[in-house]
Amino acid sequence: MAKAKATKPKPSEPGNIYLIFGEDGYLVDQGLRRVLGRIRSEVGPDLEVDSVDCKEAGIAGMVAEMATPSLFSPSKATVLRNFKLEGRSKVADELGEFLSGGAPAGQFVILLPDKVDKRLKVVKAIARQGEMIEFGRLSDDGLRDWVVERFTEEGKSAGRDVAEALIDLKGDALRVLDSEIAKAVTYVGESPRVSPKDIEVLVGRSRTEQAFELITSVLSQNVGEALEILKDLLDTNQSPISMIYRLSSAARGLVIMKLFCAEESVKWSPNSSFPQFRGAVLPKYTEWVEARGIDRGDALLRANPYFTYSRFKEGAGLELESLIDLMDRLLEANAQLVSTSVNATVVLERVIVGVGH
């Protein structure tokens, strides 16, 4: 779940003013929905909601909309968008004057500014009189927590392994993830729980799984298969930079595993069963990773241990030197994409064809 900083209204002061802002527009919109839901629970379902584009309406229109009560409902929420609360802003000055005594009775004002200077007097006044909610950018862990909480809000139980599977398949765009969560909730029907298998069946093959397949094909000199997988990845509209990052992360994880096997002289066979791996190899690998301060994600340790087992099987037949060579080539490709206008597909194809030659 996104961590939002909130300043609660004092009981003796009007609390009908809300300021919601942050780096991710989707989280701001989600915050708006929750605030409107909370208001409706207090005043009833007949709340009238008016949205005002401040750039189109101008300052006079904005103030008039805030001051005008509803003709059809005893309660009204005015949502103000497309403006900035920053220095030398006439909007900030007008809002400060209008809201100095709090929103009129039965009126709720919800501000969704594009930018906020928290040093402004009007912002400080809103924090005192109403509620200020700020959303920061979600970390990787925060994104997983957000997915789990969204399932909870929809009445379904889902673990972090489900969140990891969904993020792996669809990326980190919140609107896309929310849409897929809605589909998963419908898909499982009356079942109280969503599993990683549900996500796999519903959404498709994991992009991370494809990344490992691509690495295996490249290092096995199976160029045709590697190019086919690359095409599939590009067809998912994944950005080339994002793809290079995913491939680099996968290769780095395999390098860490190879170093573990070499250092610990682990007798690991890709023919070993999953229970054998989980009982004899995984505990040692986890301890080895933690003792060296390696991030669990970098070491490909996931909530679902079968993911790690699959990576060990894939990495067993790969050469450490080839993996390092691939990482170097991906680093060069990333620099080329950032600094030149060379076609991204061509750059990635050169990486695939060039490894091992």
C-alpha positions, 0 to 999 in steps of 0.5 A: 500500500502507498504510504501517504502522509496525512494531517488530520483536522482538529476537532474545533476547526472545520474539516471539509477541506482536502489537499491530495497530491503526489508523484503518481497520478493514479495514487492521487486519483485513488486517494480522491475516490477514498476521500469521496467514499468517506464523505458519502459515508458521513453525509449519505449517497446523494453527495453532489460532486463537481469537478472544475478544471481551474485552467479553463474556469479561471480564478473567478469560476473556481471561487464561484464553484466552491461558493455555490451550494448544490440545488439538488443535494444538501451536500456538495464536493467541489474537486479542483484540478489543473492548477499549481500551489506555488509561490506567486500564484493567484490561485494560491492567494484566492484559495487562502482568502476563500478558505481562511474560515473553512469550507461553507456548511455542507460544502467539501473542497478537494484540491488536486494540484499538479505541484505543491509548495508546502511552505505556502501559508495556504498549504499550512492553513489547509493542513491545520483546517482539513486534511493533507494527503501526500503520496510518494513514489512506491518502492518495490516493496511498497508496490507489492504491498499495494497490490496485496491491499488492493486484492484485500479491498476487493474481498480476496486474499492474495500473498506477496507471491501473487503480487510478484507474479502480477508485477512481473507480468504487467510491469509497475504501472498502477492503472494497468495493475489495477485493471488486472486485479479487477480481472483476477477478482472476476476470474476466481469468482467465489473463491476467497483466494487468488493464487500465482497460478490464477495470475499466470493462467489469466495474464500469460507467461511472465516477462521475467520467465521470458528473460531467463529463457532469452538468456539461456537461448543466447548463451546456448547459441540458439540465436533463432530461438533468442530472436523469437523470444526478443520479438515476443518481449518487444510485442508486449510494449516493454520499453527497451531500457526496461528490457535491458534492466530485466535481462541484466537483473536476471543475468546478475542473479544467475552470476550470484548463484554460480558464485555460490555453487563454486564457493560452497562446492554445492553438489547441485544437479538440475535433475534434483527434485524440488523437495530435495532442492528446498531441503538441502540447497535453498537454506544454505543459499539463503544463509550465504546470501544474507551473510554477504549482505546481498539483496534477496531480490538480486539473488533471485530469492522470492516468496515462492521458492519454486522460482529460485529452484527454476533459476538454479536449474536454468543456470546449471548449464551456463558458463560464468564467463558467458554470463559476465560477457552478456552483462557487459554487452547489456551495459554497452547496449543501455549506454548506446540507447541512452546516448544515440538514436540507433534503433532499439531492436537493432541494438538488442539483436546485436547483443544476442548475436554478439555474445560468445563471438 
